[in-house]
Amino acid sequence: MANRESMFPYKLILLGLLGWIAIGFPRMLVSPLLPLIEAEFNVSHAQAALLMSGYLLPYALVQLPAGSLSDRLGNKYFMLLAMFGTSLGSLLMSFTSSFNQALVLRLFSGALSGFWFPSNTNIIIQRTARALGCLEIGVKWFLFLS
């Protein structure tokens, strides 16, 4: 029977991949719904597309300070913050009554999901660098297939 330490990187890879899927769904969920969003809020296609940019821009900007903050304060806390914030923002978006509310929630959700990448990468590198390669292969296949 394999000891618990030898199994840990595989569990870490699985949890990291599941986290990427959980972050990826809210990111990509809006694009197929754009025609419905345009009709519901009576906005143009360009305005509705702001919901995608409103998620991805804060997602990218937050990653800059997130790496150093997770080094100082702990990776697990920021991974939980990313999961909770993305989930909460996505849930609240289903209750919006205006386009501006939806855009603010996408900004919020994107900013908090930006904490996932540096924290997840850092915790995997701390355990084993080989596991990071396996995780990235899985993430690329998920993005390719979606």
LINQUINOR-V345713 format. One record per backbone hydrogen bond with DSSP energy under -1.0 kcal/mol. NH is the residue of the N-H (numbers start at 1). CO is the residue of the C=O. E is the energy in kcal/mol with one decimal. If there is no record, write none. Layout:
NH CO E
NH CO E
This chain:
11 7 -1.6
12 8 -2.5
13 9 -2.4
14 10 -2.2
15 11 -2.8
16 12 -2.5
17 13 -2.6
18 14 -2.5
19 15 -2.1
20 16 -2.1
21 17 -2.1
22 18 -2.3
23 19 -2.1
24 20 -2.4
25 21 -2.1
27 23 -1.1
28 24 -2.3
29 25 -1.6
34 31 -1.1
37 33 -2.5
38 34 -2.9
39 35 -1.9
40 36 -2.6
41 37 -2.6
43 38 -1.3
48 44 -2.4
49 45 -1.9
50 47 -1.2
51 48 -1.6
52 49 -1.1
53 49 -1.5
54 50 -3.1
56 52 -2.3
57 53 -2.4
59 55 -1.5
60 56 -2.0
61 57 -2.3
62 58 -2.4
66 62 -2.0
67 63 -1.2
69 65 -2.3
70 66 -2.5
71 67 -1.5
72 68 -1.7
73 69 -3.0
74 70 -1.6
79 75 -2.1
80 76 -2.3
81 77 -2.1
82 78 -2.2
83 79 -2.2
84 80 -2.9
85 81 -2.8
86 82 -2.2
87 83 -2.1
88 84 -2.8
89 85 -2.5
90 86 -2.1
91 87 -2.5
92 88 -2.8
93 89 -1.5
94 91 -1.0
95 92 -1.6
96 93 -1.1
102 98 -1.7
103 99 -2.4
104 100 -2.3
105 101 -2.3
106 102 -2.0
107 103 -2.1
108 104 -2.4
109 105 -2.8
110 106 -2.5
111 107 -2.3
112 108 -2.1
113 109 -2.1
114 110 -1.1
115 112 -1.3
116 113 -1.6
119 115 -1.2
120 116 -3.2
121 117 -2.4
122 118 -2.1
123 119 -2.3
124 120 -1.8
125 121 -2.3
126 122 -2.1
127 123 -1.2
128 124 -3.0
133 129 -1.1
134 130 -1.5
135 131 -2.4
136 132 -2.6
137 133 -1.9
138 134 -1.9
139 135 -2.5
140 136 -2.5
141 137 -2.0
142 138 -2.1
143 139 -2.6
144 140 -2.3
145 141 -2.4
146 142 -1.3
